[in-house]
Amino acid sequence: MKPLINLDLGEISYCIGKEALESSEKYLTSRSKRYILVDENTEKYCLPVFKTKLPGLPYHGVIRIPSGEENKNIDRCIYIWKKLTEMEADRDSLLINLGGGVISDIGGFVAATYKRGMAFINVPTTLLGQIDAAIGGKTGIDFLNYKNQVGLFTDPLAVIIDTVFLDTLDDIFWQSGYAELLKYGLIMDRDLWQMLSGKKYRKIKEWDPLIMKAAKDKVDIVRYDTQEKGIRKILNFGHTIGHSIETFYLNQGKPITHGQAVAAGMICESFLSSQLAELECHPQGEICDTIDLNFDRIELDEKDIPELLKLMKQDKKVRAGKFKFSLLRRLGKAIHDVEVDDELVIKALEFYIHQKKCS
């Protein structure tokens, strides 16, 4: 079976669907040496699948780092640079990032800076990676306890999205990716939202069409705005508040998944949308109900709000100290660069904490 989508867009190619790996061998063999970046989970569960599907592909080393957002930092970068140096990787080498969002973020950053740039390919193995994190050329690491504080835009040689890897996922990673799937429906794809609204992710049987649709949505938007200067900003819906919640828990040594944080952020930012962007009242309830159907509310208290605001002030979308949000005009349509004052953000957090059900 051929990939569902096979796109060559200038310098980057996307292969999406079943047997995407087999169809991508020309990219994987395009450099003199190949190195594979994994964590302990993808080394155990995904690397054997990778080797089985490409039995004749020679590679020159495997580099393993610990899993988890808490390991997306400069110390891990130094370790990867050191291993690449010891393995005699050069500028004509290829780094294959086999894993979820952390692996593609840090792997892309390391590759782009090693010897002023070596090629890399993202092979995402999680739902979140396949529909979001591995697509779009964003790379980066966390710094001083701020998420994605250091990074750059740089495109991989290819993104290979083979859904066979999803068979290795634990339930919590399905849930995490589902938040981003809901986001695409809300910001730009009403048909996708209608496919998901009121559905529990555990009840979904056919994932391939949903993954294809969401991945294609992101490819379409980033190809027109590679540097996040305009329309691409709508992809940040749920992330300004969501990232602050994710960082807040990480700083306490109690990490939550990216999807859990974004789900909370989307409830807060749908509230902002209802106040500022004329989102109709009924869809706000529909949004919250679908999110609450799939995610437990994160434990937050009003006393946590000042720290959350402080973390939000480090968000890359803040300009001159002012919050610039991406919000919903209506279901399937988002707008960006909407200025929101601190008081309304506080009300959104209070809404999340106290209003347990929207409808």
C-alpha positions in Angstrom: 0.0 0.0 0.0 1.3 3.4 -0.9 1.4 6.4 1.5 -1.8 8.3 1.8 0.1 11.5 1.1 3.4 12.0 -0.7 4.4 15.6 -1.1 7.6 17.1 -2.4 7.5 20.8 -1.4 10.8 22.5 -2.4 13.5 21.4 0.0 11.2 19.3 2.2 9.2 16.1 1.6 6.3 14.6 3.5 5.4 10.9 3.3 2.3 10.2 5.3 0.4 6.9 5.8 1.0 3.2 5.9 4.3 2.0 4.5 5.6 5.6 4.4 9.0 4.3 5.6 9.5 1.9 2.7 8.6 4.7 0.3 11.1 7.1 1.9 14.3 5.1 1.5 15.7 7.6 -1.1 15.8 10.3 1.6 17.2 8.1 4.3 20.1 7.0 2.0 20.8 10.5 0.7 23.7 11.1 3.0 27.1 9.4 3.6 26.4 8.5 7.3 23.3 8.0 9.3 22.7 8.3 13.0 19.5 7.6 14.9 18.3 9.6 17.9 16.0 7.8 20.3 14.8 7.7 23.9 14.6 4.6 26.0 11.0 4.0 24.8 11.5 4.4 21.1 14.8 2.4 21.3 12.8 -0.5 22.8 9.6 -0.4 20.8 10.1 1.7 17.6 13.7 1.0 16.6 13.1 -2.7 16.0 10.1 -1.7 13.8 12.3 0.8 11.9 15.0 -1.9 11.3 12.4 -4.5 10.2 10.8 -2.2 7.7 14.2 -1.0 6.3 16.4 -4.1 6.8 19.0 -3.1 4.3 19.6 0.5 5.6 23.1 0.9 7.1 23.5 3.3 10.0 26.5 4.4 11.9 25.3 4.8 15.5 22.3 5.1 17.8 22.2 7.9 20.4 19.8 7.6 23.3 18.6 10.3 25.7 16.0 10.0 28.5 12.4 10.6 27.6 10.4 13.5 28.9 10.1 17.3 28.6 12.4 17.7 31.6 15.2 16.3 29.4 14.8 18.8 26.5 17.6 21.0 27.7 21.1 22.2 26.9 22.8 19.4 28.9 21.2 16.8 26.6 22.2 18.9 23.5 25.8 18.8 24.7 25.6 15.0 25.2 24.3 14.5 21.6 26.9 16.9 20.1 29.6 14.9 22.1 28.3 11.5 20.8 28.1 12.8 17.2 31.7 14.1 17.5 32.9 10.7 19.0 31.1 8.9 16.1 32.8 11.1 13.6 29.6 12.6 12.1 30.3 15.2 9.5 28.3 17.9 7.7 27.3 15.3 5.1 25.8 13.0 7.7 22.1 12.5 8.5 20.4 12.5 11.9 17.2 10.5 12.0 14.9 11.7 14.9 12.9 8.6 15.9 10.4 9.6 18.6 7.9 12.1 19.8 7.9 15.8 20.1 10.8 16.0 22.5 13.0 14.0 20.1 12.1 16.1 17.0 12.5 19.4 18.9 15.9 18.7 20.4 17.1 16.5 17.5 16.4 19.2 14.9 18.0 21.9 17.1 21.2 19.8 17.6 21.4 18.9 13.9 21.0 22.5 12.8 23.8 23.7 15.1 26.3 20.8 14.8 29.1 21.9 12.4 26.8 24.8 11.4 24.2 22.4 10.1 23.7 18.7 9.2 20.7 17.2 7.6 18.0 15.6 9.7 14.8 13.6 9.1 11.9 13.4 11.5 10.2 10.0 11.9 7.5 10.8 14.5 6.3 7.8 16.5 3.5 9.5 18.6 0.1 10.9 17.6 1.3 14.3 18.8 4.5 14.1 16.7 2.7 12.8 13.6 0.1 15.6 13.4 2.0 18.5 14.9 5.4 18.5 16.5 7.4 16.9 13.7 5.9 19.2 11.0 6.8 22.8 10.4 10.5 23.3 11.1 10.2 24.5 14.7 13.1 23.2 16.8 14.2 24.1 20.3 14.9 23.4 23.9 13.7 24.6 27.3 15.9 27.0 29.1 15.8 28.5 32.7 12.5 26.5 33.2 10.8 28.2 30.2 9.4 26.0 27.5 11.1 26.3 24.0 13.0 29.4 25.1 15.9 28.7 22.8 15.5 27.4 19.2 15.2 28.2 15.6 13.3 27.5 12.4 15.0 24.9 10.2 13.4 22.4 7.9 14.2 18.7 8.0 15.1 16.9 4.8 11.8 15.0 5.1 9.1 14.1 7.6 8.1 10.4 7.4 4.8 9.7 9.1 4.3 5.9 9.3 1.2 5.0 11.3 2.7 1.6 12.2 4.5 3.2 15.1 1.2 4.2 16.8 0.7 0.5 17.7 3.5 1.0 20.3 1.8 3.9 22.1 0.6 3.9 25.7 -2.9 5.4 26.3 -1.7 8.6 27.8 0.2 9.5 24.6 -3.0 8.9 22.5 -4.7 11.3 24.8 -2.0 13.9 24.5 -2.0 13.9 20.7 -5.8 14.0 20.7 -5.7 17.6 22.2 -3.8 18.8 19.1 -6.2 16.9 16.8 -9.1 18.8 18.5 -7.2 22.0 18.0 -6.9 21.6 14.2 -10.7 21.1 14.0 -11.3 24.2 16.0 -8.9 26.6 14.3 -9.2 25.6 10.6 -11.1 22.4 9.8 -14.8 22.4 10.8 -15.3 19.1 9.1 -12.6 17.5 11.3 -14.2 19.1 14.4 -17.5 17.6 13.5 -15.8 14.2 13.2 -14.5 14.6 16.8 -17.1 16.6 18.7 -18.6 14.7 21.5 -16.3 11.7 20.8 -14.1 9.9 23.3 -10.7 9.2 21.9 -10.8 5.7 23.3 -13.8 4.9 21.1 -12.2 5.9 17.8 -11.3 2.9 15.7 -10.1 4.5 12.4 -7.2 6.8 13.1 -5.5 6.9 9.7 -8.0 9.3 8.0 -7.9 11.7 11.0 -4.1 11.7 11.1 -3.9 12.3 7.3 -6.4 15.2 7.6 -4.6 16.9 10.5 -1.1 16.4 9.1 -2.2 17.8 5.8 -3.8 20.8 7.6 -0.5 21.6 9.2 1.5 21.1 6.1 -0.8 23.4 4.2 -0.6 26.2 6.7 3.2 26.1 7.4 4.1 26.1 3.7 2.5 29.5 3.4 4.0 30.9 6.6 7.3 29.2 7.4 8.5 31.7 10.0 5.2 32.2 11.9 4.8 35.8 10.8 1.1 35.6 10.1 -1.5 32.9 9.6 0.6 30.2 11.2 0.1 31.9 14.5 -3.4 30.4 14.7 -1.7 27.1 15.5 -0.9 28.5 18.9 -4.5 28.4 20.0 -4.6 26.9 23.5 -0.8 27.1 23.8 -0.2 30.5 25.5 -2.0 29.5 28.7 -1.3 25.8 28.1 2.5 26.2 28.0 2.4 28.2 31.3 0.4 25.3 32.9 2.8 22.7 31.5 5.8 24.7 32.8 4.2 25.3 36.1 3.8 21.6 36.7 7.3 20.8 35.3 8.8 23.3 37.8 7.1 21.4 40.6 8.6 18.1 39.6 5.1 16.8 38.6 5.2 16.9 34.8 2.0 16.6 32.8 1.7 15.8 29.1 1.7 18.5 26.5 -1.8 17.5 25.5 -3.2 17.8 29.0 -1.8 21.3 29.2 -3.1 22.3 25.8 -6.5 20.9 26.6 -6.7 23.1 29.7 -5.4 26.0 27.6 -8.1 25.6 24.9 -10.8 25.8 27.6 -9.3 29.0 28.9 -8.8 30.5 25.4 -12.3 29.5 24.2 -13.5 31.6 27.2 -11.3 34.5 25.9 -12.8 33.9 22.5 -16.3 34.2 23.8 -15.4 37.5 25.4 -13.4 39.1 22.6 -13.9 37.4 19.3 -17.7 37.0 19.3 -17.6 33.2 19.6 -21.2 32.1 20.1 -22.1 30.9 23.5 -23.3 27.4 22.4 -20.0 26.4 20.7 -18.1 27.4 23.8 -20.1 24.8 25.7 -19.6 22.2 22.9 -15.8 22.8 23.0 -15.6 22.4 26.8 -17.8 19.4 26.9 -15.7 17.6 24.2 -12.5 18.4 26.0 -13.9 17.5 29.4 -15.1 14.2 27.9 -11.4 13.3 27.2 -9.4 15.1 29.8 -9.7 15.5 33.6 -9.4 19.1 34.8 -5.9 19.9 36.0 -5.7 20.9 39.6 -5.1 24.6 39.9 -5.8 27.1 42.6 -6.4 30.9 42.5 -3.1 31.3 44.4 -1.3 29.8 41.4 -2.5 32.4 39.0 0.2 35.0 39.6 2.9 32.4 38.9 1.0 31.3 35.7 0.9 34.9 34.5 4.6 35.3 35.2 5.3 32.2 33.1 3.0 33.5 30.3 5.0 36.8 30.2 7.9 34.7 28.8 5.7 33.4 25.9 7.1 34.2 22.5 3.8 35.7 21.5 4.0 38.5 24.1 4.8 41.9 22.5 5.8 44.9 24.6 4.5 43.2 27.7 1.1 42.6 26.0 -0.5 39.2 25.5 -1.2 38.4 21.8 -3.5 35.5 21.6 -4.8 33.3 18.8 -8.5 32.9 19.4 -11.6 31.5 17.7 -13.9 33.6 15.6 -16.1 30.6 15.2 -15.8 26.8 15.0 -13.2 26.1 12.3 -12.0 29.7 12.0 -9.3 31.3 14.1 -7.8 34.8 14.3 -4.4 35.8 15.6 -2.6 38.7 17.4 -5.6 39.5 19.6 -4.5 41.7 22.5 -5.8 40.5 25.8 -5.2 42.3 29.1 -4.1 40.6 32.3 -7.5 40.9 34.0 -9.3 39.0 31.3 -6.6 36.3 31.4 -7.1 36.0 35.1 -10.9 35.6 34.5 -10.2 32.8 32.0 -8.1 30.9 34.6 -10.8 31.5 37.2 -13.3 30.1 34.8 -11.2 27.0 34.3 -10.7 26.5 38.0 -14.3 27.0 39.1 -16.6 26.3 36.1 -16.2 22.5 35.9 -18.8 22.1 33.2 -19.6 24.6 30.4 -23.0 23.4 29.4 
